[in-house]
């Protein structure tokens, strides 16, 4: 059995009081047949993977039961012995620039409940209907907001191990799928269609700058079948701010995958 070293366990605090470790452990999910651990990071194929885990772990039968996972976010959370005794471990990372843009287009533009949560977190400083991408980035990069929700929390916070058996990135997930299926004994079911969690069915608009465009305008574009390409949400100022805030995520991504698939290298 491979020796597993926990990333955040070195503190002399009792492990039960070690908040960094406890958070990372809470995001580590078990795949029972293969004794595998998958570290779940929102916006990184998370719905697809949670749906696939639910089917692999015998809790639902097919993609038609996809709503089950909404009510079972913590069902497969692991414990300490399972972390240490895992036979296979993996995590899916994502370009941090793309992940922040995805959170905005999904949660803020489409006025999902998380938009109201953010509105309250920033003490209602910006009305939701006025929350451009610039306002969003300026809000979530504040120290007291950065870790207020998992959809924009730094990806390194989710890593429970010093080293995983495999690191995959969302940008090349199609080629990683077969390896995950083989090693974790799981069939991956694409949840993007039932959950509408993809930009693939929109025409991407590359011309123009959308950093200050209001959510309602972008939502109207989406209803007409168009959406700004995520990179068009950025200008130099915003790219720099995201780079500085998520520099550890970016350094990890580059060390593993290079900068080919980073939105801004």
TORTORRO-554652 format. One record per atom (N, C-alpha, C): x, y, z; atom name. Coordinates in steps of 0.05 Angstrom, whole numbers. Each point is the difference from the previous one (the first is absolute). Layout:
BEGIN
[r [X; Y; Z]; CA];
...
This chain:
BEGIN
[r [17; -24; 0]; N];
[r [-17; 24; 0]; CA];
[r [18; 25; 0]; C];
[r [-7; 19; -17]; N];
[r [16; 24; -2]; CA];
[r [-4; 17; 25]; C];
[r [22; 12; 9]; N];
[r [-1; 18; 23]; CA];
[r [-14; 26; -8]; C];
[r [-20; 8; 15]; N];
[r [-15; 25; -5]; CA];
[r [8; 21; 21]; C];
[r [8; 23; -10]; N];
[r [8; 22; 18]; CA];
[r [-21; 22; -3]; C];
[r [-12; 7; 23]; N];
[r [-20; 22; 0]; CA];
[r [14; 27; -2]; C];
[r [-13; 18; -15]; N];
[r [13; 26; -6]; CA];
[r [-1; 19; 24]; C];
[r [-22; 1; 15]; N];
[r [-3; 20; 20]; CA];
[r [0; -11; 29]; C];
[r [12; -23; 4]; N];
[r [-2; -13; 26]; CA];
[r [23; 7; 19]; C];
[r [20; 15; -10]; N];
[r [25; 4; 16]; CA];
[r [-4; 18; 24]; C];
[r [-21; 16; 1]; N];
[r [-6; 17; 22]; CA];
[r [-3; -16; 26]; C];
[r [9; 11; 23]; N];
[r [-2; -14; 25]; CA];
[r [-28; 1; 12]; C];
[r [-18; 14; -14]; N];
[r [-28; -1; 8]; CA];
[r [-11; -29; -2]; C];
[r [-18; -8; 18]; N];
[r [-14; -25; -5]; CA];
[r [-12; 0; -28]; C];
[r [2; -22; -14]; N];
[r [-9; -1; -27]; CA];
[r [-30; 9; -3]; C];
[r [-15; -7; 20]; N];
[r [-29; 8; -1]; CA];
[r [-4; 30; 2]; C];
[r [21; 14; 9]; N];
[r [-2; 30; 2]; CA];
[r [17; 14; -22]; C];
[r [11; -16; -17]; N];
[r [17; 11; -22]; CA];
[r [-19; 7; -23]; C];
[r [-7; 25; -2]; N];
[r [-21; 7; -19]; CA];
[r [9; -4; -29]; C];
[r [25; 4; -6]; N];
[r [10; -4; -28]; CA];
[r [-4; -29; -8]; C];
[r [9; -18; 18]; N];
[r [-3; -28; -6]; CA];
[r [-30; -8; -1]; C];
[r [-15; 8; 19]; N];
[r [-28; -8; 2]; CA];
[r [-15; 9; -25]; C];
[r [6; 24; -10]; N];
[r [-13; 8; -25]; CA];
[r [8; -18; -23]; C];
[r [26; -5; -4]; N];
[r [9; -16; -22]; CA];
[r [-11; -29; 2]; C];
[r [-2; -10; 24]; N];
[r [-11; -27; 4]; CA];
[r [-30; 0; -7]; C];
[r [-14; 21; 6]; N];
[r [-28; 1; -5]; CA];
[r [-6; 0; -30]; C];
[r [20; 8; -16]; N];
[r [-4; 1; -29]; CA];
[r [12; -25; -14]; C];
[r [9; -19; 16]; N];
[r [11; -25; -12]; CA];
[r [-21; -22; 1]; C];
[r [-7; -10; -23]; N];
[r [-22; -19; -3]; CA];
[r [10; -28; -7]; C];
[r [-14; -20; 10]; N];
[r [8; -27; -4]; CA];
[r [-14; -13; -23]; C];
[r [15; -17; -15]; N];
[r [-11; -18; -20]; CA];
[r [5; -28; 11]; C];
[r [-21; -13; 9]; N];
[r [3; -24; 17]; CA];
[r [12; -24; -15]; C];
[r [-9; -5; -24]; N];
[r [10; -24; -14]; CA];
[r [30; -1; -4]; C];
[r [11; 23; -5]; N];
[r [29; 1; -5]; CA];
[r [16; 11; 24]; C];
[r [-13; 6; 22]; N];
[r [13; 11; 23]; CA];
[r [16; 25; -8]; C];
[r [-14; 18; -15]; N];
[r [13; 24; -11]; CA];
[r [-10; 25; 15]; C];
[r [16; 20; -1]; N];
[r [-7; 27; 11]; CA];
[r [1; 20; -23]; C];
[r [-21; 15; -3]; N];
[r [-2; 21; -20]; CA];
[r [-4; 26; 15]; C];
[r [18; 19; -3]; N];
[r [-4; 27; 13]; CA];
[r [-18; 17; -18]; C];
[r [-23; 7; 11]; N];
[r [-21; 13; -14]; CA];
[r [4; 31; 1]; C];
[r [3; 13; -23]; N];
[r [3; 29; -1]; CA];
[r [-22; 11; -18]; C];
[r [-18; 17; 12]; N];
[r [-21; 12; -17]; CA];
[r [11; 15; -24]; C];
[r [-15; -2; -22]; N];
[r [6; 12; -26]; CA];
[r [21; -16; -16]; C];
[r [8; -23; 11]; N];
[r [20; -16; -14]; CA];
[r [-12; -28; -7]; C];
[r [-20; 0; -18]; N];
[r [-15; -24; -7]; CA];
[r [-12; -13; 25]; C];
[r [-7; 16; 20]; N];
[r [-9; -10; 25]; CA];
[r [-27; -14; -2]; C];
[r [-19; 11; -15]; N];
[r [-26; -13; -2]; CA];
[r [2; -26; -15]; C];
[r [15; 0; -22]; N];
[r [5; -25; -14]; CA];
[r [12; -22; 18]; C];
[r [19; 8; 16]; N];
[r [13; -20; 17]; CA];
[r [-18; -9; 23]; C];
[r [-14; 19; 12]; N];
[r [-18; -9; 22]; CA];
[r [-22; -18; -10]; C];
[r [-11; 6; -24]; N];
[r [-20; -18; -12]; CA];
[r [12; -27; -5]; C];
[r [24; -1; -11]; N];
[r [13; -26; -6]; CA];
[r [6; -15; 26]; C];
[r [8; 14; 21]; N];
[r [5; -14; 26]; CA];
[r [-25; -12; 11]; C];
[r [-22; 15; -2]; N];
[r [-25; -10; 11]; CA];
[r [-9; -25; -14]; C];
[r [5; -2; -26]; N];
[r [-7; -24; -15]; CA];
[r [19; -23; 6]; C];
[r [26; 6; 1]; N];
[r [20; -20; 6]; CA];
[r [-3; -11; 28]; C];
[r [-8; 17; 19]; N];
[r [-3; -9; 27]; CA];
[r [-28; -12; 6]; C];
[r [-16; -5; -21]; N];
[r [-25; -15; 3]; CA];
[r [-23; 15; 12]; C];
[r [1; 27; 0]; N];
[r [-21; 15; 13]; CA];
[r [-22; 9; -20]; C];
[r [7; 4; -25]; N];
[r [-19; 5; -20]; CA];
[r [6; -17; -24]; C];
[r [-19; -3; -18]; N];
[r [3; -19; -23]; CA];
[r [10; 13; -25]; C];
[r [-6; 25; -5]; N];
[r [7; 12; -26]; CA];
[r [0; 30; 2]; C];
[r [7; 13; -22]; N];
[r [1; 29; -2]; CA];
[r [-28; 12; 5]; C];
[r [-21; -16; -4]; N];
[r [-27; 11; 4]; CA];
[r [-5; 8; 29]; C];
[r [16; -11; 18]; N];
[r [-4; 6; 29]; CA];
[r [19; 22; 9]; C];
[r [8; 17; -19]; N];
[r [21; 20; 6]; CA];
[r [-7; 19; 23]; C];
[r [-25; 4; 5]; N];
[r [-8; 19; 22]; CA];
[r [8; -11; 27]; C];
[r [5; -26; 2]; N];
[r [8; -12; 26]; CA];
[r [24; 13; 12]; C];
[r [19; 8; -17]; N];
[r [26; 10; 11]; CA];
[r [-4; 27; 13]; C];
[r [-20; 15; -8]; N];
[r [-5; 26; 13]; CA];
[r [-5; -3; 30]; C];
[r [-11; -23; 8]; N];
[r [-7; -4; 28]; CA];
[r [20; -18; 14]; C];
[r [21; -7; -13]; N];
[r [19; -19; 12]; CA];
[r [29; 9; -4]; C];
[r [5; 25; 4]; N];
[r [27; 11; -5]; CA];
[r [21; -13; 18]; C];
[r [-7; -8; 24]; N];
[r [20; -11; 18]; CA];
[r [-2; -30; 4]; C];
[r [-16; -13; -16]; N];
[r [-5; -29; 4]; CA];
[r [25; -17; -2]; C];
[r [18; 7; -19]; N];
[r [24; -17; -4]; CA];
[r [25; 12; 12]; C];
[r [-3; 20; 18]; N];
[r [24; 12; 13]; CA];
[r [15; -22; 15]; C];
[r [27; 1; -2]; N];
[r [16; -20; 11]; CA];
[r [6; 5; 30]; C];
[r [14; -20; 12]; N];
[r [10; 3; 27]; CA];
[r [30; -4; 0]; C];
[r [13; 4; 23]; N];
[r [29; -1; 1]; CA];
[r [12; -28; -8]; C];
[r [-10; -22; 10]; N];
[r [11; -26; -8]; CA];
[r [-2; -4; -31]; C];
[r [-22; 8; -11]; N];
[r [-4; -4; -29]; CA];
[r [20; 18; -16]; C];
[r [5; 24; 10]; N];
[r [20; 17; -13]; CA];
[r [27; -14; -1]; C];
[r [8; -11; 22]; N];
[r [27; -12; 2]; CA];
[r [2; -27; -15]; C];
[r [-22; -15; -1]; N];
[r [1; -26; -12]; CA];
[r [-10; -1; -29]; C];
[r [-4; 23; -12]; N];
[r [-10; 0; -27]; CA];
[r [20; -13; -19]; C];
[r [-11; -14; -20]; N];
[r [16; -13; -20]; CA];
[r [5; 18; -24]; C];
[r [-17; 20; -4]; N];
[r [3; 18; -23]; CA];
[r [-11; 27; 8]; C];
[r [15; 21; -7]; N];
[r [-9; 27; 6]; CA];
[r [3; 18; -25]; C];
[r [-19; 18; -3]; N];
[r [2; 19; -23]; CA];
[r [-15; 25; 5]; C];
[r [6; 21; -15]; N];
[r [-13; 25; 2]; CA];
[r [-1; 13; -28]; C];
[r [-21; 16; -5]; N];
[r [-3; 14; -25]; CA];
[r [3; 30; 5]; C];
[r [20; 12; -12]; N];
[r [5; 29; 3]; CA];
[r [-10; 15; -25]; C];
[r [1; 26; 2]; N];
[r [-10; 17; -22]; CA];
[r [15; 26; -2]; C];
[r [3; 11; -23]; N];
[r [12; 26; -3]; CA];
[r [-15; 19; 18]; C];
[r [14; 13; 19]; N];
[r [-14; 18; 19]; CA];
[r [-15; 23; -13]; C];
[r [11; 11; -21]; N];
[r [-15; 21; -14]; CA];
[r [-26; -10; -11]; C];
[r [0; -24; -12]; N];
[r [-25; -11; -11]; CA];
[r [-19; -7; 22]; C];
[r [10; -9; 23]; N];
[r [-18; -8; 22]; CA];
[r [-15; 24; 11]; C];
[r [14; 22; 4]; N];
[r [-13; 24; 10]; CA];
[r [-21; 10; -20]; C];
[r [7; 0; -26]; N];
[r [-19; 8; -20]; CA];
[r [-25; -18; 0]; C];
[r [5; -26; 3]; N];
[r [-22; -19; 0]; CA];
[r [-19; 5; 24]; C];
[r [12; 5; 23]; N];
[r [-17; 6; 24]; CA];
[r [-17; 24; -5]; C];
[r [11; 20; -13]; N];
[r [-16; 25; -5]; CA];
[r [-23; -6; -20]; C];
[r [7; -12; -22]; N];
[r [-21; -5; -21]; CA];
[r [-22; -19; 10]; C];
[r [8; -18; 17]; N];
[r [-20; -20; 10]; CA];
[r [-16; 11; 23]; C];
[r [13; 10; 20]; N];
[r [-13; 6; 26]; CA];
[r [-11; 29; 1]; C];
[r [15; 19; -11]; N];
[r [-8; 28; 2]; CA];
[r [-18; 8; -23]; C];
[r [9; -4; -25]; N];
[r [-15; 8; -23]; CA];
[r [-28; -14; 0]; C];
[r [-1; -25; 8]; N];
[r [-25; -15; -1]; CA];
[r [-15; 2; 27]; C];
[r [9; 18; 17]; N];
[r [-14; 8; 24]; CA];
[r [-7; -25; 18]; C];
[r [19; -18; 3]; N];
[r [-5; -23; 17]; CA];
[r [3; 8; 29]; C];
[r [-9; -18; 19]; N];
[r [0; 8; 28]; CA];
[r [27; 10; 10]; C];
[r [22; -10; -11]; N];
[r [26; 9; 8]; CA];
[r [4; 30; -4]; C];
[r [-13; 11; -20]; N];
[r [2; 29; -4]; CA];
[r [-10; 16; 24]; C];
[r [-22; -9; 11]; N];
[r [-11; 13; 24]; CA];
[r [19; -4; 24]; C];
[r [12; -24; 2]; N];
[r [19; -5; 21]; CA];
[r [23; 19; -1]; C];
[r [11; 4; -25]; N];
[r [22; 19; -3]; CA];
[r [-9; 28; 7]; C];
[r [-23; 8; -9]; N];
[r [-11; 26; 5]; CA];
[r [0; 6; 30]; C];
[r [-8; -20; 16]; N];
[r [-1; 3; 29]; CA];
[r [28; 0; 12]; C];
[r [18; -16; -12]; N];
[r [27; -2; 10]; CA];
[r [15; 26; -2]; C];
[r [-6; 15; -22]; N];
[r [14; 26; -4]; CA];
[r [-17; 22; 12]; C];
[r [-18; -7; 18]; N];
[r [-17; 20; 14]; CA];
[r [-15; 18; -20]; C];
[r [-10; -13; -21]; N];
[r [-17; 13; -20]; CA];
[r [12; 25; -12]; C];
[r [27; -1; -3]; N];
[r [15; 23; -11]; CA];
[r [-6; 5; -29]; C];
[r [-6; -22; -14]; N];
[r [-7; 2; -29]; CA];
[r [-25; -16; -5]; C];
[r [-20; 12; -12]; N];
[r [-24; -14; -7]; CA];
[r [6; -22; -20]; C];
[r [-14; -22; 2]; N];
[r [6; -23; -17]; CA];
[r [-3; 8; -30]; C];
[r [-21; 16; -6]; N];
[r [-4; 7; -28]; CA];
[r [22; 19; -11]; C];
[r [16; 11; 19]; N];
[r [22; 18; -8]; CA];
[r [27; -14; 2]; C];
[r [0; -26; 6]; N];
[r [26; -13; 5]; CA];
[r [12; -10; -27]; C];
[r [15; 18; -12]; N];
[r [15; -7; -24]; CA];
[r [22; -19; 8]; C];
[r [14; -11; -20]; N];
[r [22; -18; 7]; CA];
[r [22; 15; 16]; C];
[r [4; 25; -6]; N];
[r [19; 16; 15]; CA];
[r [-8; 1; 30]; C];
[r [-25; 6; 4]; N];
[r [-10; 1; 28]; CA];
[r [3; -27; 14]; C];
[r [-6; -21; -16]; N];
[r [2; -27; 11]; CA];
[r [28; -7; 9]; C];
[r [20; 5; -18]; N];
[r [28; -6; 6]; CA];
[r [9; 18; 24]; C];
[r [-7; 25; -1]; N];
[r [8; 18; 22]; CA];
[r [-12; -9; 27]; C];
[r [-23; -13; -2]; N];
[r [-14; -10; 25]; CA];
[r [13; -25; 10]; C];
[r [3; -21; -17]; N];
[r [8; -26; 10]; CA];
[r [30; 0; 7]; C];
[r [16; 19; -10]; N];
[r [28; 0; 6]; CA];
[r [6; 15; 27]; C];
[r [-21; 10; 13]; N];
[r [4; 11; 27]; CA];
[r [6; -22; 19]; C];
[r [17; 5; 19]; N];
[r [9; -21; 19]; CA];
[r [-23; -13; 15]; C];
[r [-20; 16; 7]; N];
[r [-22; -11; 16]; CA];
[r [-22; -14; -18]; C];
[r [4; 1; -26]; N];
[r [-20; -12; -19]; CA];
[r [12; -24; -14]; C];
[r [26; -1; -4]; N];
[r [14; -19; -17]; CA];
[r [-8; -29; 8]; C];
[r [-2; -6; 25]; N];
[r [-7; -27; 9]; CA];
[r [-28; -2; 10]; C];
[r [-17; 18; -8]; N];
[r [-28; 0; 9]; CA];
[r [-17; -21; -15]; C];
[r [10; -9; -23]; N];
[r [-15; -20; -15]; CA];
[r [19; -17; -16]; C];
[r [-7; -26; -3]; N];
[r [18; -19; -13]; CA];
[r [3; 5; -30]; C];
[r [-18; 15; -12]; N];
[r [1; 4; -29]; CA];
[r [22; 19; -9]; C];
[r [10; 16; 18]; N];
[r [23; 17; -6]; CA];
[r [23; -3; 20]; C];
[r [-3; -18; 19]; N];
[r [21; -5; 20]; CA];
[r [25; -12; -15]; C];
[r [24; 8; 7]; N];
[r [24; -11; -14]; CA];
[r [0; -30; -1]; C];
[r [9; -10; -23]; N];
[r [0; -29; -4]; CA];
[r [19; -15; 19]; C];
[r [22; 13; 7]; N];
[r [19; -13; 18]; CA];
[r [-12; -6; 27]; C];
[r [-20; 14; 9]; N];
[r [-14; -5; 25]; CA];
[r [-13; -28; 0]; C];
[r [-6; -10; -23]; N];
[r [-15; -25; -2]; CA];
[r [18; -25; 0]; C];
[r [26; 5; -2]; N];
[r [19; -23; -2]; CA];
[r [5; -12; 27]; C];
[r [-7; -24; 4]; N];
[r [4; -13; 26]; CA];
[r [26; -15; 2]; C];
[r [12; -7; -23]; N];
[r [26; -14; -1]; CA];
[r [22; 18; -9]; C];
[r [25; -6; 9]; N];
[r [23; 13; -11]; CA];
[r [4; -7; -30]; C];
[r [-7; -25; -6]; N];
[r [3; -9; -28]; CA];
[r [-23; -20; -6]; C];
[r [-12; 3; -23]; N];
[r [-20; -18; -10]; CA];
[r [12; -19; -21]; C];
[r [-13; -22; -3]; N];
[r [9; -19; -21]; CA];
[r [-3; 13; -28]; C];
[r [-22; 15; -4]; N];
[r [-4; 13; -25]; CA];
[r [-12; 27; 4]; C];
[r [10; 19; -17]; N];
[r [-11; 27; -2]; CA];
[r [-10; 3; -28]; C];
[r [-25; 8; -3]; N];
[r [-12; 5; -27]; CA];
[r [-8; 29; -1]; C];
[r [-3; 11; -24]; N];
[r [-11; 27; -3]; CA];
[r [-25; -1; -17]; C];
[r [-18; 18; 6]; N];
[r [-26; 1; -13]; CA];
[r [4; 6; -30]; C];
[r [20; 15; -7]; N];
[r [4; 8; -28]; CA];
[r [6; -24; -18]; C];
[r [10; -22; 11]; N];
[r [5; -24; -16]; CA];
[r [-14; -24; 12]; C];
[r [-23; 6; 13]; N];
[r [-15; -21; 14]; CA];
[r [-8; -23; -19]; C];
[r [-7; 6; -25]; N];
[r [-9; -20; -18]; CA];
[r [21; -23; -3]; C];
[r [26; 8; 0]; N];
[r [21; -20; -3]; CA];
[r [6; -14; 27]; C];
[r [-7; 12; 22]; N];
[r [5; -11; 27]; CA];
[r [-22; -20; 8]; C];
[r [-23; 2; -13]; N];
[r [-23; -16; 9]; CA];
[r [5; -30; 1]; C];
[r [13; -11; -21]; N];
[r [4; -29; -1]; CA];
[r [19; -9; 23]; C];
[r [20; 16; 7]; N];
[r [18; -7; 21]; CA];
[r [-14; 0; 27]; C];
[r [-16; 20; 5]; N];
[r [-16; 1; 25]; CA];
[r [-18; -25; 2]; C];
[r [-14; -6; -22]; N];
[r [-18; -22; 0]; CA];
[r [14; -26; 6]; C];
[r [24; -4; -12]; N];
[r [15; -24; 4]; CA];
[r [11; -3; 28]; C];
[r [12; 21; 10]; N];
[r [13; -1; 26]; CA];
[r [-20; 1; 24]; C];
[r [-21; 15; -3]; N];
[r [-19; 3; 21]; CA];
[r [-24; -19; -2]; C];
[r [-1; -16; -21]; N];
[r [-22; -18; -4]; CA];
[r [-27; 15; 0]; C];
[r [-2; 19; -17]; N];
[r [-24; 17; 0]; CA];
[r [-5; 7; -29]; C];
[r [-26; 2; -7]; N];
[r [-7; 10; -26]; CA];
[r [-9; 29; 3]; C];
[r [12; 17; -16]; N];
[r [-6; 29; 2]; CA];
[r [-23; 7; -18]; C];
[r [-21; 11; 12]; N];
[r [-24; 9; -14]; CA];
[r [0; 31; -2]; C];
[r [-3; 10; -23]; N];
[r [1; 29; -5]; CA];
[r [-25; 13; 11]; C];
[r [3; 17; 20]; N];
[r [-23; 13; 13]; CA];
[r [-5; 28; -11]; C];
[r [15; 8; -20]; N];
[r [-3; 27; -10]; CA];
[r [-28; 5; -12]; C];
[r [-10; -20; -14]; N];
[r [-26; 4; -14]; CA];
[r [-23; 2; 20]; C];
[r [-4; -20; 19]; N];
[r [-23; 3; 18]; CA];
[r [2; 24; 18]; C];
[r [25; 8; 7]; N];
[r [3; 23; 18]; CA];
[r [5; 26; -15]; C];
[r [3; -1; -26]; N];
[r [5; 24; -16]; CA];
[r [25; 14; 10]; C];
[r [21; -16; 6]; N];
[r [25; 11; 12]; CA];
[r [22; 2; -21]; C];
[r [-5; 13; -22]; N];
[r [20; 1; -21]; CA];
[r [-6; 24; -18]; C];
[r [21; 10; -12]; N];
[r [-3; 21; -20]; CA];
[r [0; -12; -28]; C];
[r [1; -26; -2]; N];
[r [3; -13; -26]; CA];
[r [-23; 4; -19]; C];
[r [-24; 5; 11]; N];
[r [-23; 4; -17]; CA];
[r [-5; 30; -6]; C];
[r [19; 17; 7]; N];
[r [-2; 29; -6]; CA];
[r [19; 7; -22]; C];
[r [-6; 20; -15]; N];
[r [20; 12; -19]; CA];
[r [17; 20; 15]; C];
[r [26; -5; 1]; N];
[r [18; 17; 15]; CA];
[r [5; 26; -15]; C];
[r [-3; 22; 15]; N];
[r [5; 27; -12]; CA];
[r [28; 9; 9]; C];
[r [18; 2; -20]; N];
[r [28; 6; 6]; CA];
[r [5; 30; -3]; C];
[r [-15; 14; -16]; N];
[r [5; 28; -4]; CA];
[r [-14; 17; 20]; C];
[r [14; 18; 12]; N];
[r [-12; 17; 21]; CA];
[r [13; -5; 27]; C];
[r [-5; 19; 18]; N];
[r [10; -2; 28]; CA];
[r [-24; 0; 19]; C];
[r [-1; -20; 17]; N];
[r [-24; -3; 16]; CA];
[r [5; 2; 30]; C];
[r [23; 11; 8]; N];
[r [7; 3; 28]; CA];
[r [-20; 16; 15]; C];
[r [-12; 20; -13]; N];
[r [-18; 18; 14]; CA];
[r [-29; -3; -10]; C];
[r [-5; -21; -15]; N];
[r [-27; -5; -10]; CA];
[r [-17; -10; 23]; C];
[r [-25; 9; 3]; N];
[r [-17; -8; 22]; CA];
[r [-10; -28; -5]; C];
[r [-6; -15; 22]; N];
[r [-10; -27; -2]; CA];
[r [-24; -3; -18]; C];
[r [-19; 18; 2]; N];
[r [-24; -2; -16]; CA];
[r [5; 0; -29]; C];
[r [20; 16; -9]; N];
[r [7; 0; -28]; CA];
[r [12; -26; -9]; C];
[r [17; -11; 16]; N];
[r [12; -26; -6]; CA];
[r [-21; -22; 0]; C];
[r [-19; 1; 19]; N];
[r [-21; -19; 2]; CA];
[r [-17; 1; -25]; C];
[r [-6; 24; -10]; N];
[r [-15; 3; -25]; CA];
[r [14; -13; -23]; C];
[r [27; 3; -1]; N];
[r [16; -13; -20]; CA];
[r [-3; -30; 2]; C];
[r [1; -11; 24]; N];
[r [-2; -29; 4]; CA];
[r [-27; -10; -9]; C];
[r [-21; 15; 5]; N];
[r [-27; -8; -8]; CA];
[r [-2; 0; -30]; C];
[r [16; 15; -14]; N];
[r [0; 0; -29]; CA];
[r [20; -19; -12]; C];
[r [13; -15; 18]; N];
[r [19; -21; -10]; CA];
[r [29; 9; -2]; C];
[r [7; 23; 12]; N];
[r [27; 10; -1]; CA];
[r [10; 4; 28]; C];
[r [27; 0; 2]; N];
[r [12; 7; 26]; CA];
[r [28; 10; -6]; C];
[r [10; 20; 16]; N];
[r [27; 9; -4]; CA];
[r [20; -23; 5]; C];
[r [20; -2; -16]; N];
[r [21; -19; 6]; CA];
[r [12; 8; 27]; C];
[r [7; -19; 18]; N];
[r [9; 8; 26]; CA];
[r [23; 19; 1]; C];
[r [18; -2; -19]; N];
[r [23; 19; 0]; CA];
[r [-8; 28; -6]; C];
[r [-23; 4; -13]; N];
[r [-10; 27; -7]; CA];
[r [-11; 14; 25]; C];
[r [-3; -14; 21]; N];
[r [-9; 13; 25]; CA];
[r [23; 15; 14]; C];
[r [24; -7; -8]; N];
[r [24; 11; 13]; CA];
[r [11; 24; -15]; C];
[r [13; 18; 15]; N];
[r [19; 19; -10]; CA];
[r [26; -5; 16]; C];
[r [20; 15; -6]; N];
[r [26; -4; 13]; CA];
[r [-2; 3; 31]; C];
[r [-15; 19; 9]; N];
[r [-3; 4; 29]; CA];
[r [-12; -24; 13]; C];
[r [-21; -11; -11]; N];
[r [-14; -23; 12]; CA];
[r [17; -25; -2]; C];
[r [14; -4; -22]; N];
[r [18; -23; -3]; CA];
[r [22; 1; 21]; C];
[r [10; 24; 5]; N];
[r [21; 3; 21]; CA];
[r [-11; -6; 27]; C];
[r [-24; 10; 6]; N];
[r [-11; -4; 26]; CA];
[r [-6; -30; 6]; C];
[r [-10; -14; -20]; N];
[r [-5; -29; 3]; CA];
[r [27; -15; 3]; C];
[r [19; 9; -16]; N];
[r [27; -13; 2]; CA];
[r [11; 3; 28]; C];
[r [-1; 24; 11]; N];
[r [11; 5; 26]; CA];
[r [-15; -15; 22]; C];
[r [-26; -2; -3]; N];
[r [-16; -13; 21]; CA];
[r [3; -30; -1]; C];
[r [2; -11; -24]; N];
[r [1; -29; -4]; CA];
[r [27; -9; -9]; C];
[r [21; 14; 9]; N];
[r [27; -7; -10]; CA];
[r [9; -28; 8]; C];
[r [-9; -10; 23]; N];
[r [8; -28; 7]; CA];
[r [-14; -20; -18]; C];
[r [-25; 5; -7]; N];
[r [-14; -17; -19]; CA];
[r [13; 0; -27]; C];
[r [8; 24; -9]; N];
[r [12; 2; -26]; CA];
[r [28; -13; 0]; C];
[r [15; 3; 21]; N];
[r [26; -13; 2]; CA];
[r [-2; -30; -1]; C];
[r [-20; -10; 15]; N];
[r [-4; -29; 0]; CA];
[r [-8; -10; -28]; C];
[r [-19; 14; -12]; N];
[r [-9; -8; -27]; CA];
[r [23; 0; -20]; C];
[r [16; 21; 1]; N];
[r [23; 2; -19]; CA];
[r [20; -22; 5]; C];
[r [5; -7; 26]; N];
[r [20; -21; 7]; CA];
[r [-9; -27; -10]; C];
[r [-26; -4; -2]; N];
[r [-11; -26; -8]; CA];
[r [-5; -2; -30]; C];
[r [-10; 21; -12]; N];
[r [-10; -1; -27]; CA];
[r [13; 20; -19]; C];
[r [18; 17; 10]; N];
[r [10; 22; -17]; CA];
[r [-21; 22; -2]; C];
[r [6; 19; -18]; N];
[r [-19; 22; -3]; CA];
[r [-16; 0; -26]; C];
[r [1; -22; -14]; N];
[r [-14; -1; -26]; CA];
[r [-30; 5; 3]; C];
[r [-12; -10; 20]; N];
[r [-29; 2; 4]; CA];
[r [-8; 21; 20]; C];
[r [19; 16; 9]; N];
[r [-8; 23; 17]; CA];
[r [-11; 22; -18]; C];
[r [-21; 13; 9]; N];
[r [-12; 21; -15]; CA];
[r [20; 23; -5]; C];
[r [15; 6; 21]; N];
[r [21; 21; -2]; CA];
[r [25; -12; 12]; C];
[r [21; -2; -17]; N];
[r [24; -14; 9]; CA];
[r [21; 20; 11]; C];
